[in-house]
Amino acid sequence: EVQLLESGGGLVQPGGSLRLSCAASGFTFGDYAMSWVRQAPGKGLEWVSTITGSDGSSYYADSVKGRFTISRDNSKSTLFLQMIRLTVDDTALYYCAKDPRRTAAGTFDYWGQGTLVTVSS
Amino acid sequence: EIVLKQSPATLSLSPGERATLSCRASQSVSSYLAWYQQKPGQAPRLLIYAATNRATGVPARFSGSGFGTDFTLTISSLEPEDFAVYYCQQRSSWPPFTFGGGTKVEIK
């Protein structure tokens, strides 16, 4: 059974940093692209970033480019999102999502339960 | 960036009724469109991929149709567990992958 378990969220001041993790199990982690998708309170879904399983290429939404870094440790089946220079607009529930292909297919077939990031002074 | 517009924003129906949800893209996405269901307090769940294909375990009452810019998600007969928010998402031209604003299917 595919499981994705996010952690690392919390309350941080504007301008601060946070590192999210997503522990994966139930599939061969390195064989699939992985993504982060966020959802601000009461709002819709917003794609944040994707990293391929093939060569580790990464892609970002314009809203986070230059501030967020996605990475993965295939030996530990773990996905990361390093976030710096956080703003109140980054407040959201951050979901880890699995792609059905090694190269990014852009379909999210499994999702974690999310970790909440709150940016506030 | 491809913009997806979903309509209506809210659909009020009774169990057993047919639900028809629309998603319109600002430019052609071919068949690279997916639908997700999200219930309160839960993560999204993939329902339909490549416009018409049901994901694993999705009941046959859910069906997707469309190509290019106009897509439809149909729930043939609403079950109590189907009342939720539904999102469409394109992967035709990326980055970014984009989502529609969602349609809430509520109990009438």
Interface residues (C-beta under 8 A of the other chain):
Chain A: S35 V37 G44 L45 E46 W47 T50 Y59 Y60 A61 D62 Y95 P100 A104 A105 G106 T107 F108 D109 Y110 W111 G112 Q113 G114
Chain B: Y32 A34 Y36 Q38 Q42 A43 P44 R45 L46 Y49 A55 Y87 Q89 R91 W94 P95 P96 F97 T98 F99 G100 G101 G102
